[in-house]
Amino acid sequence: MKTFRLLSLCVALGTAFGAPVRAQSLVELYESARSYDASYQSARSQYEATLAKADQARAAILPSANLNLGLSRSTQDVTPDIGPASNRSYGTESATLSASQPLYRPANLLGYKQGLKQLDLAQAQLASADQDLIVRVSQAYFDVLTAQDNLAVVQAQKTAVSEQLASAQRNFEVGTATITDTREAQARFDLVIAQEIAAENDLRVKKIALDQLVGKVDAQPRALAQPPVLPELTPADVGAWVAQSETAHPMIRQAQIGLEVAQLETRKAEAGHKPTLDLSASYSVINNLDGSSSAGVGSRVNAGSVNLSFNLPLFAGFSIQNRIRETLALEDKARNDLETSRRAVAQGTRSAYFGVISGLGQVRALEAAQASSQSALDANKLGYEVGVRINIDVLNSQTQLFDTKAKLAKARYDVLLGSLKLRQASGTLSAQDLQGINALLMK
């Protein structure tokens, strides 16, 4: 928070002294958010924790060794019924080195394989978090551009309405128009002023949201180059997108890994009936200083042993059988979860695909509507000048034109954002996809 305030102060000083803030591309703001966004950093920390957990599972199949050192001192007082009392002290030093190696423990080996699967699961979760960050940054980026375009359209409309108001006032003064034209233009001008205030506030809010996401102060997104040429959707087949999602989507990968982990858990439960075999060895050195409780002279004992331990489970109160029943049920649950994920991803991919197709159609229709609205406005202006149109006709034409321009700008952003969401829905979204959008921005 202190860093954020310091950046705010620096930007404020720079603006005060006339230093312009350089506009950033979508890729630049994504890279900034990648190192700042708390949600993504949390997912990355979880990934690193899973890496360590996978290494912990491997420890169960590796040898272990221990070193034990001991030092003790004892005092013995003997008071017999007959004869003199005696007092003697002695000490003991000991050192033991032991090692063990599992030779046959199927449950441990299966646990290690589960650890590897958990690592794959963490990678899928991190990929999902990265895709989510790309979409969130792009959404905030285009929200700011949309708000900027809306404000620019409202300001242009204010200029046009003010000119129409001035014209109506002049015509009223010279007696060629009624007071109604002036009042209609004044009402429309007052409405545009209110719209301008709302647009300014909306832009302010959208900028704050973008700044908080990317960790910058007064982030300035680059606008689309004019005239924008939106790329066509490839491949133009919804089936191809759905097929991609079957193998690439992180949600499906997570569900598939969850099923594989559940299957390994069933095999671990079944291993409860199997024997185990362990090899262990130890070497001890015991040094009795000044004797011991049974001997009056010091001694040194060296002892070594090698053990082979075999264990065969015979009966465990039906716990193993019930554990197998539990894991089989959980395996069926994981299988159903996988099918649910596949269906959800397929449906989401189809919806996103047709959303982009619809968006492209809307852009083409709005481009035609903009040209028609411009022609209608020109015709109404000419008709107003020659007296065959009234002032309200010109005002309505202006409103229609500027409304169409705002809708067209938003429709273009929606198509670009929709293409990213389609790739996210199919599981193929990556940071490289932002380069295509960057090429459409102003340099």
N, C-alpha and C positions, 0 to 999 in steps of 0.2 A: 504494500500500500504506500509506503514511503517512497519507493522507487517510482510508482505511478504518479505521485504528486510532484516529484522532482521533474519528471518528464513533462508534466503539465506546465510547470513553471518555465521550463526551457522553451517549450513551444510558444507560450504566451510572450516571453521576451523576444523570441525570434520574430513573431508576428508584429510586435510593437515596433521593432526596428526595420520592418519591411522585408524580412527574409521569408520568401515564399516556401511553403511546405511542398515537397516533391510528391507527385502522385505515385501511388504504388500499384503494381499489377496484382492480379489474383494470386499468382504463384508466390510473390513476395509476402503477401499477407498470410497465405497458408503456411509458409515456412516460419513466419513469426508466431502464428498460433500454435504450431507444432511444439515449440519450445516453451509456450506460456500457458496453454489451456490446461486447467486442472484435471478435467475429465480424461483427457488423453494421457497426461502424466500419470494419473492413477492406474490406467490400463497398462501402461509401460512398466510401472513398478510391480503390478501383479504378474506380468510376464517374467520379470527378473526373479521374482519370488518362486515362480513355478520352475524356473531353471534350477534353482538351488534344491527344490523339493525333488526333482527328478534325480539329481545326484545323490540325495539321501536314500532313495529306493535302491540305488546300485550298491550301497554299503552292505545290504543284507546278503549279497553273494560274494563279497570280498573277504579276505582273511582279517582277523583282528588280533592285536597283540597288547599285552599289559605288562607293566613293570611295577612290582610292589616292594617297598623298602620298609623295614621295621627296626625299631631300637627300643629295648626295655631294660629296666634295672629293678632288681628285687632284693629285699632284705629279709633274712630268716633268723628269728630268735627262737632258741630251743631251751626250755627250762625243764630238765628231767626231775623225777621225784627223788632220785639219788644221784649225786654227782654234781659237778659244776655246770653252770649254764654256759651256752655257746651263742655266739652271734656271728653271722656270715652274710655277706652280700655278693651278688653275682649279676652279670648282665648278659643280654642276648642281642646279637645283630643278625638280621635276616634280609635276604634279597631273593625275590622270585620273579622270573621271566616266564610268561606264559603266552601261548598263541593258539588260535583255533581257526579251522577252515571248514565251512560247510561243503560236504562232498555231494550230498543228494538231499536237497530241500526244494521240491517243486514249487511250493507256495512262495518261497523267496524269489525264485526266478520269475514267476508270474507277476509278482509285485514289481519287479524291476521293469518288466514289459509294460505294466500299467503306468509306471513313471514316464516312460518314453511317450506313451499315448497322451499323458497329461501335458507333455511339452508341445505336442502337435496341437492340442486343444488351446493352449495359451497363445500359440502363434495365430490360430484362427480368431481368437478373441481380440488380439492386438490388431489384426487386419481389419476386423469389423470396427474397432474404435477409430482407426485411421480413416476408413471410408466415411464414418459418421462425422469426423472432423472436417473432411473435405466438403461435405454437403452443408454443414453448419456455417463454415466460412463463406462458401459460395452464396448461401442464402442471405447472410448478413451483407455481403458485398453488393449483391443485386438489389437488396432492399434499399441501400443507400443511393444507388444509381436511380432506382425508381422514384425515390423521394426527391432527388435532385431534378429529375425530368418533370415530375409533377409541379414542383415549385416554378421551374422555368416556363412551363406551359401556362400556369396561372398568372405569372408576371407578364407573359406575352399577351394573354387575354385581357389583363388589366390595361395594358397599353392600348390595345385595340378598342376596348370599351370606352376608355377615356377619350380617345379620338372621336368615337361615335357620339359620345356625350357632348363634346365641344361642337361637333357638327350640328347636332340637334339644337343646341342653344343658339348657334348663329342663325340657323334657319328660322327659329322661333322669333328671334329679334327682328329679322327682316320680313317676317310675316308669311314665310313659305311653308311653315310647319306649325303644328299645334303644340300646346304645352304637354300633351300626352306623350309625345316623342321624347321630350326632355326628361319627364318623370320616369318613363320606362328605362331610359339609358342610365338615369341616376340610380334607380333600384338595382339594375344589373351591375353597376359599378360598385355599389355598396356590398352586394353579394360576393363579388370577386375579391374585395378587400378581406372579407371574412374567410374566404377560401385560402387566400394568401397567408393569413395568420396561421390557419390550421396546417398548411403545407410546410411552413417554416418550422413549426413545432414537431411535425412528423419527421422532418429531415434531422432535426436535432436529436430526437430519440433514437432514430436508426443509426446515427453516427456514434452515439454513446454505446449502443449495443455492439457495434463493430469494434470500437476501441477496446471494450472490455474483453472481447473474444480474442483479439490478436495481440493484446498487450502493448498497444501503441496509443499515443495521444493525437487526436485530430488526424486519423488515417484518411487519406484521400484516394479513393478508388479511381482507376482510369476508366473513362467512359468508352462506349463502343465507337469504333471508327465509323464515319458516315460516308456513304450509305452502307449500313451493315448487310453483309451477305451471310445468312445463316446456312451452315452445312446441312446437307441432307442426311437422313438417318440411315446408317449402314451397320449391319445388313438390314434390308427392308423386309424382314420376315420375323414375325413374332415367335415362330417355332424355334428359330435359330437362337434367339435370346433366351428362351426357356431352356433349351438344351445346354447352353453355356452355364446357366445357373445350377444345373444338376451336379456339376463337378467343381464349380468355382465359388459358390456362395459360402461365406463363412458360417452362416447359420446351419446350412446342411452339413458342412464339414464338422461343426461342433456336435451336431446330433449323431453323425456317423461315428465320430470318435467316442461319444458317449455310449453307443451300442457296443463298440469293440471293447471298451473298458468293462462294461457289464458282462460281456462274454468271458473276459479274462477273470472277472470276479467269480463267475460260476466255476471255472476251472480251478480257481484257488480253493473254493469250498469243497470241490470233489477231491482235492489233494489232501484233505483232512483224513482220508482213509489210508493214505500212502505212508510208507515208512520214511524215516529220515536217517541220514548217516553223516556223522561229523568226525573230523580229525582234530585232536588237540594235543599239545605238547607243553611241558613245563620243565624248568630247571631252577633248583633252589639251592641257596648257600646259607647255612645257619652257623654262626660263630658264637659259641658259648664262652663268654669271658669269665674267668675265675670259677669255672665249674658251673654246676646247675643244682637243682633241688635234690637230685639223686646221685650226683658225682661231685667230688671235691676238686677236680682238676679241670682246666679248660679243654674244650674240644671244638672241632670243626666238622660239619656234616655237609656233604655235597650230594644232592639227590636230583635225579632226572627221571622223567616219565613221558611216555608216548601213549595216547589213548585213542581208540577207535570206538565211537559210541553209536550203537544202532538202536532205533526206537520204532516199534510197530504199534500203532493205536489199535486196541481191541474193542473197547466200548466206551463211549463218552456220553451216555444218557440220551442218545438220539439227537444230540445237538448238531452233529455234522449233517445228518439227513435233513433236519429242519433248516439249517443254513443253506443247503442246496436248494430247497424249495423256495426260500426267500430270494436267492439270487436269480433263479429262473423267472420268478415273477417280475423282478426288477429288469431282467433282460427283455421280457416282453414289453414292459413299459418303455424302455429305451427304443425298442423297435417301432412302437407306435408313435413315440415322439419324433423319430426320424421321418416317418411318413407324414406326420402333421407339418413338419418343417418343409418338406418337399412341396406339399400342396400350397402352403402359405407363400412360399417363395415363387412358385409358378404363377399364382394368382397376382401377387404383387408385381411380377415382371410384366405380365400381360397388361395390367392396369397402367403401369408406367409407360409401356410402349405405345398404347393407344392414346395416352395423354400427350406424348410428344407429337404423334401424328396429328392429333386434333389441334395442338398448338401451332404447328406449321401451317395448317389450313387456316387458322384464325389470323395468322400474320399476313398471309396472302390476301385474305378477305379485307382486313383492316387497311392494308396498303391501297387496295382499290377504293375502299370507303374514304380514305384520306384524300385521294385525288378527286373523287366525286364531291366531297365536302368543300374542297378548295374551289372547285368550279362553281358549286352552288353559291358560295360566299361571294365570289367575283360577280356572278350574275345578279345577286340581290343588291350588291353595292351599286352596280350600274343601274339597276331598276330603281333604286332609291334616289339616285341622282337625277333620273329623268322623270321621277314622280309616279312610277307604276308599282313601286314597292314602298312599304312603310318601314319605320325605324325598327319595329319589333322583328320584322323578317330578317334584317341584317344581324340583329343581336342573336337571334336563334341560330342563324347560320354560323356565326362566330363560335357560339357555345358548342355546336355540333362538331365543328372542325377541331377545336382544341380538345374536346373530350375524346375524339377519335385519335388524335395524336398521342394523348396520354395512354389510351388503351393499347395502341400499337407498340409504344415503347415497352410497356409492361409485358405484352404478349411475347416480345422478342426475348426479354430476360427470362420469362417463364419457360420458353423453349430451351434456352441454354441450361437453365437449372434443371429442367426436366430431363435433358439428355444425361446429366450427371446422376440424377436419381434413378434413371433407367439402368445405368451401369452399376449403381449401388444395388438395385433390386436384383440384377443378374449376378452380382458378386464379382464383377470384373473391374470395378472402379479403382483407379490408382492415381497417384499424383501426376503421372504423365498425361492424363486426360485433361489436366488444367492447361497444358501447353496449347492445345487447340483453341481454347477460349482466349488465352493470352494473345494469340495471333489476331483476334478480332478487335482487340482494344487499341486505343490511340497510343501512339508511341511517345 
